[in-house]
Amino acid sequence: DIPGAYSLMANSAEEEIARDFLCFRQPDVAVIVADATCLERNLNLVLQVMELTEKTVLCVNLMDEARKKKIRINLPALSRELGVPVVGTNARGGEGLQELMAAVDRAAVAAASVPPLRLVYAQDLEQAVALLHPALDSALDGRLNSRWAALRLLEGDESLLASLAQHLDRDLLKDQEVVSHLSEARK
């Protein structure tokens, strides 16, 4: 394992379907619904999706339950930190849904005014990604975020390799440049 990495691999069929939709269907906007009562548990998913696509909106749902538990979330500050729109909702009560739809509309048509947060990993992992990134840029021909793909390949995400073969008709492990850079990056 590479120090400083955290797993972003799909661990279930549902996660693979969601990952493949984001990777290969190229939606206009990804909306992540997070639970306001345990937001910290959901932030890993938020960061994963933000690595894959810049057009992301975070919906912090169950704000009513958070208020009952005396949990206060500074949504504007969270939006500034993440660099993506963050909207609080109470879906059951209809609270915030209009604002959410407006944020999705804005994200779909406009470039982000602030670039989303980009995770910076430990130096050795960043160096490994930098070695692999150019070969993936060429092999993927802009059809998938090559930095994100580099991180997945360094993790050994076999399910992603299968999805790439299925959706892009590419077996990256048959591309000599990718294999060479991957081997060097893993060292």
Secondary structure, 3 states (H helix, E strand, C coil): CCCCCCCCCCCCHHHHHHHHHHHHCCCCCEEEEEEHHHHHHHHHHHHHHHHHCCCEEEEEECHHHHHHCCCCCCHHHHHHHHCCCEEECEHHHCECHHHHHHHHHHHHHCCCCCCCCCCCCCHHHHHHHHHHHHHHHHHHCCCCCHHHHHHHHHHCCHHHHHHHHHHHCCCHHHCHHHHHHHHHHHC
